[in-house]
Structure formats: structure tokens, C-alpha cells
């Protein structure tokens, strides 16, 4: 690698590391997810600092231009991060679906309990809303089950 490419690669690696730390400090990125990005930044930093590693990998892969190894590593890292975040999103979607089901069950149980007490559901909502609105008059736009 030429000196200019190595300096740019080192700068980008350090900037990535600093950005991740700043995002964690501002609580925009949780520590759980920052681990992956810190690991990637450190790998890029090591590959940028040690010229012989990209050269050896380039010879092993048959790549003519060794700095392209950094780009290949970066592409692999983005793919790994994308896969990890897809797993996280899938897990959160399942949790949301489960919470929606539980909420629907609790709403049905509440309606059943209200019906068993002989108090219609709409009457319960009106009584609650009338207490919260000054003068006891409930605007029609806030009524749900009309």
C-alpha cells in the first residue's frame, strides 16, 4: 500500500471508532450494538496499520492490488452487520406480535368483565372521559365506540 492510501485507511478507521464512541456516549447507539462496530473499526485499523497483512491476504487471494483487500473486508463487515441487524429486527417483530396478541386478549377479558358487572363498555368509557373533560361534556371526536 502506498503511504497516502495507508494514511486515508488509518484516518477512516480512527474516525469510525470515534463516531461509534460518540454515538454510545450520546446514547444514540447501545453498548450491545456498538460492540460489532468497535470490532469492525479495530479490524480495519489493524489492517490499515500493518501493511504486510493486506499484502499477504492479497497474494493468497490472487488480488493484484493489495489495498482492495481493505474494501473486501469492509464489504464483508457490512454484510455481517446487516445480517446481525436483520436477526435483531426479526426478534423484535416477534416480540411486537406477541405483545399485540396479549393486548388483544387483555382487552377481550376487560370487555367480558365489564359485561359481567352489568356495565356496558361504552358507559365505562364515557364515565372516565367525563371526569377528565372540564364541565363534564365530552366532545364527540373523542368517543371511540360510537
Number of C-alpha atoms within 10 A of each C-alpha: 16 9 9 9 12 18 14 12 20 19 14 16 23 16 13 19 20 14 14 23 17 13 14 16 12 10 10 10 14 13 15 8 15 16 12 16 18 19 13 20 23 16 17 23 20 15 22 24 16 12 16 13 15 23 20 14 14 18 13 9 11 10 15 11 12 21 20 15 20 18 13 11 16 16 12 12 19 14 12 13 16 12 12 13 13 12 12 12 12 11 11 12 12 11 12 12 11 12 12 12 12 12 12 12 12 12 12 12 12 13 15 14 14 16 12 10 9 9 12 14 15 14 11 11 13 18 12 12 17 14 12 12 11 9 8 12 12 17 10 8 7 10 12 9 8 7
